[in-house]
Amino acid sequence: MQNLIAITREVSPAIARCELTHISRQAIDVEKARRQHLAYEQCLAGLGCTLVRLPADPRLPDSVFVEDTAVVLDEVALAARPGARSRRAETKSVAEALAAYRRVFHIHAPCTLDGGDVLVVGSRVFVGMSRRTNQAGLEEVRSLLTPLGYRVEGVPVVSALHLKSAVTQVAERALLVNHNWTDTSAFAGADSGFELIDVAPEEPFGANALLIGETVVYPEAYPLTRRRLEDREITVVAVDISELAKAEGGVTCSSLVFRANHSD
Ligand code: CIR
């Protein structure tokens, strides 16, 4: 089994003040969110991840969503510069934790980049052009990663928070997509090599899945889409993330999963 690391962060006691873009504010039960997050972490551990758990920060409401603070590749890590001002201070502690595993490059102003907008599939890097990630952010990722052999492409995000709200990898050559939320032409076509699996129309938020090895960690809330994955022989482990979903979080958002060593 690969030696995988999962960086996570405890739920902030201030999560009620989280950023919200596409859903309206509902009360969040912090204790329940913590229990669900713990079960999620245990799920990652059960899939072979060694957890690196960062402490909660009462000044940073959204800090449980570590995915947005960095992008980790085999060779390097990028410390992001989140599009939401309230989230910028989240990157420091994550970058410090990442420094034990990777050389860390920092994304600087005027670039903005949320890790949730970066989908890496093999040597292809898709960067969502969203409200959180700007053109300068895309160009900076391109200039840092092209010399390492990655092909970096911008993808318009139409009405989702992040690219990975609308498309994620669920098998070596398969992507789960919500066609209404992003332009899927970058992934489609005979030469792309990707099978595109649509979310069930009743489950528009169902395109966010977390692939670890050959298992997909997936929200309990979307059984119809889950069946579509299982019908294709994809192994799915369901987790209940209902409280963090009220903060617009999905299953990829709450961890950064990567190989401990480049050679693994
Ligand atoms: C935010 O709006 O930034 C948080 N409330 C939710 C972030 C979710 N992260 C993600 O999709 N990668």
Residues whose N, C-alpha, C, O or C-beta is under 5 A from the ligand:
A	BS01	CIR	C18 E19 L20 D62 F65 E67 D68 G116 H162 A247 E248 G249 G250 C253
